[in-house]
Each structure stands twice: as C-alpha cells, then as structure tokens.
Amino acid sequence: MASYTLADLDQRPDLAPNVLAMFATTAQGSSHVVCGIPARMGLEPLAADLKGTLGVLLAMSGRRVAGALAICPYSEDQVTLWGPVIPDQSEQPKVMPVLTQELRRALRDGGFTSMRSQIDLRNRTARAWMMAEGFGPWKDLHCYERDLTPLRAADISDVHAAARGDLEEVARILAECFPDSDHHRPNLVQRENEGYRHYLLRSDGRAVGAAAVQGGGRRSWLKLIGIARSERGRHQAHRLLDGVLASEARLSHHAIGLEVLQDNRPAIALYEKSGFVRRWTATLLIAPV
C-alpha cells in the first residue's frame, strides 16, 4: 500500500518543473483545473504563476510527486485553491486527505477562515473530490474574453489612464461599487506597484466611473469596473468599458478577460454587447478551514 509524505515547493524548488508540467496537463476541457490566480485563468501555466501563490503543497510517494495543491491569495481571511492535481486518479482517495488535512492546518496557522475552489463544470471528477472534502457550491461564474486586435486605432474618448493625482477619485468610486473588495486598501499606489493599471471616466469634468486592469501581453485582465451610484442608468458603463478596451488595445495587448457571476445579468449583457465571448463556466465552491 502506497504511503505519502508532505513537502512544500518552497523547500523543494528542484521539483518546480515537475509540478508545472502537472498543472500544464489540465487545460480547458473535462480535466480543466482552473487557476486560482484570476488573471492567469485559462492560460498556459508559467513558473511565475507558481511563485505568485502563497505556497504549493506536494504529496510525495518516494521521489515521485503524487499530487500538488497550490494556495492562491484572495482576501485577508480567504484563499482560492488551484488544484489539486493528481495525475493518477486511482490514487485520489489516498492523496486527497493527505493534502487537504495539511492545507487546513496551514490555513488555520495563517489566520484564514475559509477557502474557495473554482471547478470547471465539465470536470465532474474534481467537483466530486472537493465536495467529498467538505466544499459546498455557492454560485456559478463565467470566464469571458474579448479579442483586442481590431481596436488598435479606436478612439478612447473621455476615458484615460489614471494619473497619481486621480487615484483618490478612482479609489472612491471602486470602494462605493465594491465595498467588500480590498483592492483599494491600503491604497491604489500599492496596487499599481503590483502591476495594476487604473482608468477613469469623466463626464462634464466629474469622475463618474473607474476600472482596474491587471497583466498584459497575451491577455490582460479586467478586475473591477464600476460607475458611481449617482450616474447609473445613463449608459456610462458602456462608455467606460469601450474606453478601457481601446486603451488596452493601444498597449498592444492581444485580448482581455474577466470573470462574472452567472446571476449578474446586467454585467453579462454589458460584456456581451461589447464583444466578450464566454470561454467556460465554473462552479465556485466554499469550505471552512
């Protein structure tokens, strides 16, 4: 009977290529394991993605990696899981308890209270695994993408990249639209140092909308977009989104992606009208630590 020992990728960096290869086998489809780093969802995993996690737990069978589970940052008290990836599904009943028991211990020690897992609806096996480990479904979410290459010469009108002097107005709008988000805390200067870009929509000289975008190259990622409450119902969201898309295209990014809850019909209508196409749907599962 196989026995497994635990390891941490930080302590075994020599295993990083093996772990990366394991995650690379879980592309979109019936075996898709959704990356817990939103901006990297659906893209080929890179070594930098593993470094961007809070840690990667490994279940070892001798010198062989029998399973891997990455812990990705989400909020001060919750994390998002990437995985587990268990190449030999016959080992799943033995490997899963080893990983999840250590996961819960590590998260409790870190002060976290809950965890999330995003399971592609096509991956019924992974969903069954996680529900057997105490995860319960919350809501479904869609991942959308929009090709930016036709927009390279588009007019960005009254949407512009936020300067340092604009960040207070951006933070005010995002905090009003997303009170549960910690994106504006402690401040947006830190977020921009982490690689975010912020956009501001002005109307008659007033700041009425703001957006936060991350990453770039193959695909940038729209994290937040919102219109001040007093300006809603005036088609400002379309103006802001069109300006963001044109601005990102001018930065030579090839595409832009986002995630949206399935029951957020107004947002979905906005995105689809602006040319976004749904790539997949995932169930968001939640479990206490």
C-alpha positions in Angstrom: 0.0 0.0 0.0 1.4 3.4 -1.0 2.2 5.9 1.7 2.7 9.6 1.1 4.8 12.3 2.7 4.2 16.0 2.5 6.6 18.6 1.1 6.5 22.3 0.3 7.6 23.5 -3.1 9.5 26.4 -1.4 11.6 23.7 0.3 11.9 21.6 -2.9 12.4 24.1 -5.7 14.0 21.4 -7.7 10.5 19.9 -8.2 9.1 23.1 -9.8 9.4 21.8 -13.4 7.6 18.6 -12.4 4.8 20.5 -10.7 4.5 22.9 -13.6 4.2 20.1 -16.1 1.4 18.5 -13.9 -0.6 21.8 -13.9 0.0 22.2 -17.7 -1.9 18.9 -18.4 -5.1 20.4 -17.0 -6.1 22.7 -19.9 -9.7 23.6 -20.7 -11.9 20.6 -21.1 -13.2 17.8 -19.0 -9.9 17.7 -16.9 -9.6 21.5 -16.6 -8.2 22.6 -13.3 -8.9 26.4 -13.0 -6.0 28.5 -11.9 -6.7 30.3 -8.6 -4.9 33.4 -9.9 -7.7 35.2 -11.8 -5.5 36.9 -14.4 -4.0 33.6 -15.3 -7.2 31.5 -15.6 -7.3 29.6 -18.8 -3.7 30.4 -19.9 -0.8 28.0 -20.0 0.8 28.0 -16.5 4.2 29.5 -16.1 6.8 29.2 -13.4 5.9 32.8 -12.3 2.4 31.6 -11.6 3.7 29.1 -9.0 5.8 31.9 -7.5 2.7 34.1 -7.3 0.9 31.7 -5.0 1.1 31.6 -1.2 2.5 28.1 -1.4 2.3 24.8 -3.1 1.7 21.6 -1.1 3.1 18.4 -2.5 2.2 14.8 -1.7 5.3 12.6 -2.3 5.4 8.9 -3.0 9.1 8.3 -2.6 10.8 10.7 -5.0 7.6 11.0 -7.2 5.2 13.9 -6.9 1.8 12.1 -6.5 -0.2 15.3 -6.1 0.0 19.1 -5.9 -2.2 21.8 -4.5 -1.5 25.5 -4.8 -2.8 28.1 -2.4 -3.6 31.5 -4.1 -4.3 34.8 -2.4 -7.9 36.1 -2.4 -8.6 38.2 0.7 -7.4 38.7 4.3 -9.4 35.7 5.6 -9.9 33.5 2.4 -7.8 31.8 -0.2 -8.5 30.3 -3.6 -7.2 26.9 -4.4 -5.5 25.9 -7.6 -5.8 22.1 -7.9 -5.4 19.6 -6.6 -3.7 17.9 -9.5 -3.4 14.2 -9.0 -2.0 12.6 -12.2 -3.1 9.0 -11.3 -6.8 9.2 -10.4 -6.6 5.8 -8.8 -4.5 7.5 -6.1 -7.1 10.2 -5.4 -8.8 8.6 -2.4 -5.4 8.3 -0.7 -3.7 11.5 -1.8 -6.6 14.0 -1.2 -6.9 13.5 2.6 -3.1 14.0 2.9 -3.2 17.3 1.0 -6.4 18.7 2.5 -5.5 17.9 6.1 -2.2 19.7 5.7 -4.0 22.5 3.8 -6.4 23.2 6.6 -3.7 23.1 9.2 -1.6 25.6 7.3 -4.5 27.9 6.7 -5.5 27.9 10.3 -2.0 28.7 11.3 -2.1 31.6 8.8 -5.3 33.1 10.2 -7.5 32.2 7.3 -11.1 31.1 8.0 -12.4 29.8 4.6 -11.3 28.7 1.2 -12.7 28.8 -2.4 -12.3 26.4 -5.3 -13.4 27.1 -8.9 -14.3 23.9 -10.7 -15.0 23.9 -14.4 -18.5 22.5 -14.9 -17.0 19.9 -17.3 -14.7 18.5 -14.7 -17.2 16.4 -12.8 -14.4 14.3 -11.1 -12.8 17.3 -9.5 -16.2 18.6 -8.3 -16.9 15.3 -6.6 -13.5 15.3 -5.0 -13.9 18.7 -3.5 -17.5 18.1 -2.3 -16.3 14.9 -0.6 -13.7 17.1 1.3 -16.5 19.4 2.7 -16.8 22.0 0.0 -20.3 23.3 -0.9 -21.4 25.0 -4.1 -22.1 28.8 -3.9 -22.6 30.2 -7.3 -21.5 29.6 -10.9 -19.3 32.1 -12.7 -18.4 32.7 -16.3 -15.0 33.5 -17.7 -15.2 35.8 -20.7 -12.6 37.0 -23.2 -12.5 39.8 -25.8 -10.1 40.0 -28.8 -8.4 43.4 -28.8 -6.6 43.4 -32.1 -9.3 45.1 -34.1 -9.3 48.1 -31.7 -5.8 49.3 -32.0 -6.8 52.6 -33.7 -10.0 53.1 -31.7 -10.8 56.5 -30.1 -10.5 56.3 -26.3 -12.7 59.5 -25.9 -13.1 60.6 -22.3 -11.6 57.6 -20.7 -8.0 58.0 -19.7 -5.3 56.2 -17.7 -5.4 57.4 -14.1 -2.5 59.6 -13.0 -1.3 59.5 -9.4 -3.4 62.6 -8.7 -6.5 60.7 -9.9 -6.1 57.7 -7.7 -8.1 59.1 -4.8 -11.1 59.5 -7.1 -10.6 56.0 -8.6 -10.5 54.6 -5.1 -13.7 56.4 -4.0 -15.7 55.0 -6.9 -14.3 51.5 -6.6 -14.9 51.4 -2.9 -18.5 52.6 -3.4 -19.2 50.0 -6.1 -17.3 47.1 -4.5 -17.5 47.6 -0.7 -16.4 44.0 0.0 -13.3 44.3 -2.2 -9.9 45.1 -0.6 -8.5 46.4 -3.9 -8.4 50.0 -2.7 -6.8 49.0 0.7 -4.4 50.3 1.8 -4.1 52.4 -1.4 -4.0 52.2 -5.2 -0.4 53.3 -5.3 0.5 49.9 -3.9 -1.8 48.2 -6.4 -0.1 49.9 -9.3 3.3 48.9 -7.9 1.9 45.3 -8.1 1.2 45.7 -11.8 -2.4 47.1 -12.0 -3.5 49.9 -14.2 -6.4 52.2 -13.4 -8.8 54.0 -15.7 -11.1 56.9 -15.0 -14.2 58.1 -16.9 -15.1 61.8 -16.6 -18.3 63.5 -17.6 -18.6 67.3 -17.6 -15.4 67.3 -15.6 -16.6 65.0 -12.9 -15.2 61.5 -12.2 -18.1 59.1 -12.8 -16.5 55.7 -13.4 -13.4 53.7 -12.8 -11.7 50.4 -13.7 -8.8 48.3 -12.6 -6.9 46.1 -15.1 -4.0 43.7 -14.5 -1.4 41.9 -16.6 -1.0 42.1 -20.3 0.7 40.6 -23.3 -1.2 37.5 -24.4 -4.2 38.7 -22.2 -4.9 41.5 -19.7 -7.5 41.0 -17.0 -10.3 43.3 -16.1 -10.6 43.0 -12.3 -13.0 45.8 -11.4 -15.2 48.2 -13.4 -17.9 50.4 -11.8 -20.0 53.6 -12.2 -20.7 56.0 -9.4 -24.2 55.3 -8.0 -25.4 58.8 -8.9 -24.5 58.2 -12.6 -26.1 54.9 -13.2 -28.8 54.4 -15.9 -27.1 56.9 -18.2 -25.1 54.4 -20.3 -21.9 55.4 -18.6 -20.8 51.8 -18.2 -20.7 51.3 -22.0 -18.6 54.4 -22.4 -16.2 53.3 -19.7 -15.8 49.8 -20.9 -15.3 50.9 -24.6 -12.6 53.3 -23.4 -10.8 50.6 -21.3 -10.9 48.2 -24.3 -9.4 50.8 -26.7 -6.8 51.8 -24.1 -5.7 48.2 -23.5 -5.6 47.6 -27.3 -3.3 50.6 -27.7 -0.9 49.0 -25.2 -0.7 46.1 -27.7 -2.4 43.5 -25.5 -3.9 40.8 -27.7 -7.0 40.1 -25.5 -8.7 41.0 -22.3 -10.5 38.6 -19.9 -12.8 38.8 -16.9 -14.9 36.7 -14.6 -18.5 37.4 -13.7 -21.1 35.7 -11.6 -23.7 33.9 -13.7 -26.6 35.7 -12.0 -25.2 39.1 -12.7 -27.3 39.6 -15.8 -26.8 43.3 -16.3 -23.0 42.9 -16.3 -23.2 39.9 -18.7 -25.3 41.9 -21.1 -22.8 44.8 -21.0 -19.9 42.5 -21.7 -21.6 40.5 -24.5 -22.7 43.7 -26.2 -19.1 44.9 -26.1 -17.8 41.7 -27.9 -16.8 39.5 -25.0 -17.3 35.7 -25.6 -17.8 33.2 -22.8 -14.9 30.6 -22.7 -16.2 28.4 -19.8 -18.3 28.3 -16.7 -17.1 27.2 -13.3 -18.8 26.4 -10.0 -17.5 28.3 -7.1 -17.3 26.0 -4.0 -16.7 27.3 -0.5 -15.5 25.5 2.6 -14.5 26.5 6.1 -10.9 25.9 7.3 
